[in-house]
Amino acid sequence: MKLSNIPVIVIGGPTAVGKTDLSIHLAKQFNGEIINGDSLQVYRNLNIGTGKITTTEMDGVPHHLLDILDEHEPYDASQFKKMATTLIKEIASRGKLPIIVGGTGLYLEGLLYNLEFGGESSHSPEVRQHWQQLAQRRGSEWLWQQLQAKDPQAAALIPYQNTRRVIRALEVIEVTGELFSKQESHEEQQSVFNECVIILERPREALYERINRRVQLMVEAGLEQEARALYDQANGADWQSIKGIGYKEWWPYFDGHATLEEVVSTIQQNSRRYAKRQLTWFRNRLKHTHWVDVSDDTQGIALASAIVKAHLGD
């Protein structure tokens, strides 16, 4: 089966918008299997802070790319693209509908438009280490300014807080001699699959209220203990998993430099800012998207179901 003939449903949107509920509904309605498109839910033991779906919530729907890595292992968009493509082919071969669910826009974009992310020849541990050392000495804002000077278009799409991504962009530029933004451009790329992209949204104040409440519920569910276990296990190592929102905010608290109230407030603030960046990415980077307002959950799900039904020609 040609990839371009495989129907794929993509459910994206900001954190806490309601992607999980919709994905289960669509999977049960259209005989689907779900592939996780979130960059942190791949890690074992990071359950509360990532908002990972529970076995009960899955309601019998098969899920993939959850709990596949230990906390110290790296994971990136290139790995996701490779594994998700293989899964999509396997799911389709069984007569099931592949449904990608996640808020990590770069992962979704790379999968749908076959972005190369610099390719194998763009990697240099020495160059990467050089920029990592500079980042530690000079700070993330200084590092981002170096990218802005070299590749303004890439800098505009990567927030300065995402040090790992900024370093990757600088690495690619230095090793290949080409702009990172040029290598990631999908304007001329054709879609790999026969995809239907649904982006969920809510009015900003309602979304922010959901985010704030969700963080409170995470804390009540034991987020501090989950973060403490990760903190102790990492023991100062620069793992990708410890940089996720919901975890990194605890480090000052564990070191005695912040209160619990400050930690919770910071997680909420960072989550709201992240949601805003997610929405901007989906508006600017993905093609032919269907935006669905889920202020009324019942109406939102009904509209999304109708969109999928029309796409599949049912």
C-alpha positions in Angstrom: 0.0 0.0 0.0 1.4 3.4 -1.0 1.8 5.8 1.9 -0.2 8.5 0.1 -3.2 6.2 0.0 -3.3 5.5 3.7 -5.9 7.6 5.6 -4.4 9.1 8.8 -6.3 11.2 11.3 -4.3 13.7 13.3 -5.6 15.3 16.5 -3.6 18.2 17.6 -4.1 21.2 19.9 -2.7 22.8 23.0 -2.2 21.1 26.4 -5.4 20.4 28.3 -7.7 21.2 25.4 -9.4 17.8 25.3 -7.5 15.7 22.7 -7.7 12.5 24.7 -11.5 12.3 25.0 -11.9 13.0 21.3 -9.3 10.5 20.2 -11.0 7.7 22.1 -14.4 8.6 20.7 -13.1 8.6 17.1 -11.1 5.4 17.6 -14.2 3.6 18.7 -16.4 5.1 16.0 -14.0 4.4 13.1 -12.1 1.3 14.3 -8.9 3.1 15.0 -5.7 2.7 16.9 -3.9 5.6 18.5 -0.3 6.6 18.1 1.1 9.0 20.7 2.5 12.2 19.2 3.7 13.7 22.5 7.5 14.1 23.2 7.3 13.2 26.9 4.7 10.5 27.1 7.1 8.0 25.6 8.9 7.9 29.0 8.1 5.2 31.5 7.2 6.5 35.0 6.4 10.0 33.7 2.7 9.7 34.0 1.1 12.4 36.1 3.2 15.4 34.7 2.7 14.4 31.1 -1.1 13.9 31.4 -0.6 10.4 30.1 -3.8 8.4 29.4 -4.6 5.7 31.8 -5.6 2.1 31.0 -9.1 2.8 32.1 -9.4 5.9 29.9 -8.1 3.9 26.9 -11.4 1.9 27.1 -9.8 -1.0 25.1 -8.5 1.1 22.3 -4.9 0.1 21.3 -2.3 2.8 22.0 1.3 3.0 20.6 4.5 4.9 21.5 3.7 5.1 25.2 6.1 4.0 27.9 8.8 2.9 25.3 11.8 4.6 26.8 13.6 4.9 30.1 14.0 8.4 31.5 17.7 8.8 30.5 17.2 7.9 26.9 17.0 10.6 24.2 14.0 11.0 21.9 13.5 13.4 19.0 11.3 14.2 16.0 13.4 12.0 13.7 12.9 8.9 15.8 9.2 9.7 16.1 8.8 10.0 12.4 10.5 6.6 11.7 8.6 4.7 14.4 5.2 6.4 13.6 5.5 5.7 9.9 6.1 2.0 10.6 3.2 1.9 12.9 0.9 3.6 10.5 1.7 1.0 7.8 1.1 -1.8 10.3 -2.2 -0.4 11.6 -3.5 0.2 8.1 -2.5 -3.3 7.0 -4.8 -4.7 9.7 -7.7 -2.7 8.3 -7.6 -0.2 11.2 -7.5 3.6 11.1 -4.3 5.2 12.4 -4.9 8.2 14.7 -2.0 10.4 15.7 -2.7 12.3 19.0 -0.4 14.9 20.4 0.6 18.5 20.9 4.2 18.4 19.8 3.8 20.3 16.5 7.3 19.6 15.1 6.7 15.9 15.5 3.5 16.0 13.6 4.9 18.3 10.9 7.9 16.1 10.3 5.8 13.0 10.0 3.2 14.5 7.6 5.7 16.3 5.3 8.7 14.0 5.6 11.1 16.6 7.0 14.7 15.4 7.2 15.7 17.3 10.3 19.2 17.9 9.0 19.8 14.2 8.0 22.5 11.9 9.4 25.4 13.9 7.9 24.4 16.9 10.0 25.3 15.4 13.4 28.5 16.3 15.2 28.9 15.4 18.9 31.9 17.8 19.1 29.9 20.8 17.7 26.9 20.0 19.9 29.1 19.8 23.0 30.6 23.1 22.1 27.2 24.9 22.0 26.1 23.1 25.1 29.1 24.4 27.0 28.4 27.9 25.7 24.8 27.6 26.7 25.8 26.7 30.3 28.2 29.6 30.5 26.3 32.3 28.7 22.6 31.3 29.1 19.7 30.3 26.9 18.9 33.8 25.8 22.4 34.5 24.5 22.4 31.1 22.7 19.1 32.0 21.0 20.6 35.3 19.9 23.4 33.4 18.1 20.7 31.5 16.2 18.8 34.7 15.4 21.9 36.2 13.9 22.6 33.1 11.8 19.1 32.1 10.9 16.3 34.6 11.9 13.6 32.4 10.4 14.6 29.4 12.5 14.9 31.6 15.6 11.4 33.0 15.1 10.0 29.4 15.3 12.1 28.2 18.3 11.5 29.8 21.7 14.7 30.6 23.5 13.7 28.3 26.4 14.0 25.3 24.1 17.8 25.1 24.5 18.0 21.6 23.0 16.3 22.7 19.8 18.3 25.9 19.5 21.5 23.8 19.9 20.3 21.4 17.3 19.7 24.2 14.8 23.1 25.7 15.5 24.7 22.3 15.1 23.0 21.7 11.7 24.0 25.2 10.4 27.7 24.7 11.4 28.0 21.2 10.2 26.2 21.5 6.9 26.7 25.2 6.1 23.0 25.5 5.3 20.2 27.3 7.1 18.2 25.2 9.5 15.0 26.8 8.4 15.7 25.9 4.8 16.2 22.3 5.7 13.0 22.2 7.7 10.8 24.1 5.2 7.7 22.1 4.1 6.3 24.7 1.7 7.3 22.6 -1.3 6.8 19.3 0.5 3.8 17.1 -0.4 1.9 15.3 2.2 3.1 11.8 2.8 -0.2 10.4 3.8 -3.9 11.0 3.0 -4.3 12.8 6.3 -7.1 14.7 8.0 -5.7 17.2 10.6 -8.1 18.3 13.3 -6.9 21.0 15.7 -8.9 21.6 18.9 -9.3 25.0 20.5 -11.2 26.7 23.3 -11.5 30.4 24.2 -8.3 31.5 25.8 -9.7 32.2 29.3 -11.5 28.8 29.3 -8.4 27.0 28.2 -6.2 28.7 30.8 -8.7 27.8 33.5 -8.5 24.2 32.4 -4.7 24.3 32.5 -4.6 25.8 36.0 -7.1 23.2 37.2 -5.2 20.4 35.6 -2.0 21.4 37.3 -3.7 21.4 40.6 -5.1 18.0 40.0 -1.7 16.7 39.0 -0.2 18.0 42.3 -3.0 16.3 44.2 -2.4 13.1 42.3 1.3 13.0 43.4 3.2 15.1 40.9 5.8 16.1 43.5 6.7 12.5 44.3 6.9 11.7 40.5 9.2 14.7 39.9 11.3 13.9 43.0 11.9 10.4 41.7 13.1 11.8 38.4 15.2 14.4 40.1 16.9 11.8 42.3 17.4 9.4 39.4 19.0 12.1 37.1 21.3 13.2 39.9 22.3 16.3 37.9 22.5 14.7 34.5 21.2 16.7 31.5 18.5 14.3 30.4 15.8 15.4 28.0 13.1 14.1 30.2 13.9 16.4 33.1 13.4 19.5 31.0 9.7 18.9 30.5 7.1 21.3 31.9 5.8 19.9 35.1 9.1 18.5 36.1 11.9 21.2 35.7 9.9 23.7 37.8 10.4 21.4 40.9 14.3 21.6 40.9 14.5 24.9 42.8 12.0 23.6 45.4 14.0 20.4 45.9 17.1 22.5 46.3 15.4 24.7 48.9 15.1 27.8 46.8 11.3 27.9 46.1 8.1 27.2 47.9 5.4 24.7 46.9 3.1 27.6 45.9 5.8 29.1 43.7 6.3 25.8 42.0 2.6 25.2 41.2 2.3 28.8 40.0 5.3 28.5 37.7 4.0 25.2 36.2 0.7 26.8 35.5 2.4 29.9 33.9 4.8 27.8 31.8 1.9 25.5 30.7 -0.2 28.5 29.6 2.7 29.9 27.6 3.4 26.6 26.0 -0.3 26.3 25.0 0.0 29.7 23.3 3.1 28.6 21.4 1.4 25.3 20.4 -1.5 27.2 18.9 0.8 29.5 17.0 2.7 26.5 15.6 -0.4 24.8 14.4 -1.7 27.9 12.7 1.5 28.6 10.9 3.0 25.3 10.1 0.4 22.7 9.3 -1.6 22.7 6.1 -5.3 22.1 5.4 -6.3 21.9 9.1 -9.8 21.7 10.5 -10.1 23.8 13.6 -12.8 22.6 16.0 -14.0 24.6 19.0 -14.7 22.2 21.8 -16.2 24.7 24.2 -19.2 22.4 24.0 -17.7 19.0 24.2 -20.7 17.2 22.6 -20.9 19.6 19.7 -17.2 19.6 19.2 -17.0 15.8 19.1 -20.0 15.6 16.7 -18.2 18.1 14.3 -14.9 16.3 14.5 -16.7 13.0 13.8 -18.5 14.5 10.7 -15.1 15.8 9.4 -13.5 12.4 9.7 -16.5 10.7 8.2 -16.4 13.0 5.2 -12.6 12.5 4.8 -13.0 8.7 4.8 -15.9 8.9 2.4 -18.2 6.9 4.7 
